[in-house]
Amino acid sequence: MTMHFSDIARQAAADGAITPDEILALRRDGWGDGRITPDEADAIFAINGVLAERSPEWCDFFVEAIGEYVLNAWEPKGYVTDAQAAWLIGKIGADGKVDSMVELEVLLRLLERAANVPDSLKAYALEQIERAVMNGTGPTRDGGSLSDACVSEAECRALRRAIFAVGGDRPAAVSRREAEMLFRIKDATLGAPNAPEWKRLFVQGVGNYLMGYASPDAQLSRDRAAELEAFMADSSSSIGRFMARMARGAPNGFGMVFGHKAVAPGREQQVAEAQDVTGEECAWLDAQVHANGEVDEYDRALLAFIAEETGGK
């Protein structure tokens, strides 16, 4: 961290404000060597914690800088390490909650941009998003506001981004953990003047979990990505060793090479099978619907959607 960077951080801490010129200077210093250092990331969080007001310029810089540090500080880039996840959770949760909407935006952006994140960060992000939706107040970064009295349009946008994020539980689809979150929010806001988008999101989200298709190979773990990158960079690796490693990693992946082909369901068949609601899923749905002691309007809309999509099966 340069002296200029630390000077700006100390000044912001002293007066609780930061000017556009100082933000520009932080950008120049922070990306001067092409990366954000651990000390700079700590200083950025420290500045955010003392600001009386967070301007759009500051929010943009904070989200970009912290995202750069968490995603690209170590190889392979685009993944969040366990250490980075622990650091971020510690910074955001220092006071027991998401301190500002800009911190919530960091979590959302990481889920959207990362190829994968540790389970600890997925769970923490969903917990903080749920808490912000149900208890948060104030303006959001992308327009609208949080309200602890209902589910606003802005909160619907945040929820949709979270549950369909590439780095989330179930890439581009909804997981059971996310579906259960939707049910909890629904039960907590029954009778509130919720945004029209909320019922649609609830029905689509839970319906996607029950009937949507998600490829089991949609996400690659960080360790596996690192192993593949290391192999590609190893000029001493032979074709034979490559085939052996691939065979160990995917034993049915080279069936045609050895004169036979592993029979696996085609994508259309897998999508069709995913649309069937299993007995286990029916039991889960029944428990969720009756958790609040009534079949409410959201439950009825969901059940009608499922019946229509499955032909009443």
N, C-alpha and C positions, 0 to 999 in steps of 0.2 A: 504494500500500500504506500503510495507516494505521500510526501509531506503535505502536498496541496490537498489531496483527498482527505487526509486526517484532519487538516485545518478546517475544511468545510464541514466535516462531521462534528467537530467540536463547536463550531459557530452555530450550527443548527440546534445542537443540544442546549446551547446557552440561551437562545432566544425563541426556541420552539417554532421556527419558521425556516423555509428555504426558498430562495428566489429562483426564477427561471434561469438566470445566468449561472447560479451555483449548480443547478441540475445539469446544465450543459457542460459545466466544468467537470462534474462527476462522470458524465458520459465519456468525455475525452480521456480523463485519467483512468477510468475503470476499464475501458476497452483499448487503451493505448498499447498494451502488449497482447491484445487479442483475447484476453480472458479475464474473468473476475476471480480474484484471489479469496481465500478464506477470510483474511482480515477485512477485505473490502466488503464481503458479504455480511460479516458481523456488523460493520459500521453502517451499512445500509439499513439493516434491521434496527439498529440503535436510533438512527435518524427517524425512521418511521414511527418508532415508539414515542417520540417526544413532540411530534408535529401537532399543533393545535388544529390545523386544517391541511388536508391532503389535496393538492391541486391535480387536475388531469395530467399535467406534465410529470408530476412526481409519481402518480399512480402508474403511468406508462413506463417510466424508468424503473420503478421498483419491481414491477412484474417481469420486465425484460431481463433485468440484472440478476434477480434471484433465480429465474428460470434458466438463464445461461449458466449460472454457477452450479445449480443442482443437476442439470441435464448433461452438461458438456465439460465438467471439470476432470472427469476420468474416462478412460476408454473401457468399453465401447461407448461412444457418445449416443445420446438419445435414451439411455437407461438411467434409472435412479438407483444408486447403491443403497445397501442397508444403512451404512454410516450417514449418507446424505439424508435419507428418510428420517433417521433419528435426530439429526441436527435440525431439520426443518420442523419436525414435531416439537422439539424443545424450544425453538425460537417462537413459533406461533402459540404454543401452549404455555408460555412462561407465566402468564397471568390466568391460566385455566380456560381461556376461550380465544376465539378468533377476534383480535382486537379491532380490526377494521375490514371494510369490504375489499380493500386492496389485498389483504392476506387471503381472503376467500378466493379472490381472482387468481392468486398464485396457485392455489390448490386446483382450481378448475383448469387452468392453463396447462399445468403439469399432466393432469389426467388426459387432456386432449392431445398433448404433444408427445408424451413419452411412448416409446414402443411397449414398455411395461414398467410397472413400479412394484416395490415390495408390498406384500399383503398388509403389513403394518400401516403403510401410508394410505392404501386404499381404504382400509377400515377407518382410519383417522379422518380422512377427507370426507367420507360419507357422514361420519358423526358430526363434523363441524358444519357441513352443509345443512344437515337436518336441523341442527341447533340454530343456525342462522335463519332458516326459513321459519321455524316455530317461535323463536324468541328475539330475533334481531329486529332492529329498527334503523331507519336512515336511508340515504340515497345509495343506489348501486352505481357501479362504474359505467354500465352500459344503458343507463336510463331506467326510470322507475325507482321504486323504493322497497325496502324490506318493511314488513309489518308483522307484529306479534299477534294481530287480531285476525288475520286471514292469510290465504295464499295469494300473493299478488302476481301480476304478469311477470315482473322481474324475477320473482322467486321461481316461477314456472320455467323461465329461461335457464336459470342456474341449475335446477333439477334436471332438465332435459340434457344439458351439457354434461352433467355428471354421470348420468346413468347410461348414456350412449357413447361415452368417451373411449378412445382407442386403448388407453392405458388402464381402464377400469377393470372391474371384476370379470366382465364378459364382453369383450370388444364388440362395439356396434350392436350390442344386444343387452338385455336386462338380466341381472343375476337374481338369485333368491334373496340375497341380502338387500339388494336394492329394491326389490318388490316389497319386502317386508317394511322397508323404510317408507315407501309410498303409502302402505296401509296405516302405519302409525301416524303419519302426517294427516291422512284423511280422517282418521278417528279423532284427532286432536282439533280439527277445524270444522267439524260438522256444524252446520247451521250458520257458519260465518259467511260474510259476503265475499266469497272467493272469486278470483278471476275465472271467466268462462273457460279459459285454456286449462285450468286445473283438472276439471273432470275428464277432459279429453286426454290429458297427459296421464292421469291415473289409470284410465281404461287401457290406453295404448301401452303403457309401461308394464302393468301386470299381465296384460294379454300377451305382450312380447315375451315375457319370462315363461309363460305357460306354453306358448305355441310357436315362438320364434326359433329359428335355426341359428346356431352359432358354431363355427368351425372350431374343433378342439385344438387345431394347430394355428389359431389366429394370433396367438402371442408366443414369442420365444423368450425364454428366461434370459436374464442378463448373463448368467454364467455360461449358458450355451452359446449366446451371441459372442461372448469373449473368446470362447474356445474356437469357434469357427473363424473369427477374425485372426486369431493367432495362427491358425493353420494356414489361412490364405497368405499370411505374411511370411511363412516359413518356406524359404526357397529350397530347403533340403528334403521336403516331403515328397514322397514318390506317389505315383498313381496307385500302386498296390496298397500303400498305407491309407490313401484316401478312400479307396473302395472298402477297406476293412473297417475304417471308422464309420463310414456311412452305413454299412451293413449293421454295425453294432447299434447305431443311433436309430435306424429305421429298418429292422430286419426284413420287412416285406417290400422295401422300396426298390429292390433290384430283381424282382421276380422274373421279368422278361429276359434279363441277362442270362439267367441260369435255366431257361427253357420252360418256365412255368409262370403263371400269373396269379397273384393272390386275388381272390374274389372279394370285392368290397362294395358296399352300396354306393351307387352313383349319387351325385349331389342332389338330383331331383328327388330320389328316394329318401335321402336323409332329410331334406326339407319337408317332404310329406310326412315322414315319421315324427318329426319334431312338432307338427301341428296337432298330433293326437295328444290329448290330455290324459296322462296316466293315472292309475289308481292312487299312487303316492301323491301326485300333484292335486288330485281331487280332494284328498284328505287334508292337504296343506291349505288349499283354498277354503274349504269348509271351516277350518279353524280360524283363518284370518277373517272371514266374513262375519263369524259369530263372536269375535273377540270383544266387540263393544255391546253385545247383547241384542243387536237388532240387524235386520237387513235393510240398510239405508239406500238412498237414491244412487250413490256411487256404486254400491255393491250390485244393485239391480242393473245399472248401465253396463257394468263389467260382465255380469252373467248373461245379459242379452247379447253382448258382443261375442262372447265365447260360443253361445248357442248358434249365432248366425254364422260364425266362421267355421264351426265344426259340423254344421247341418243338424244340430240338436243331438249329436252323439254323446 
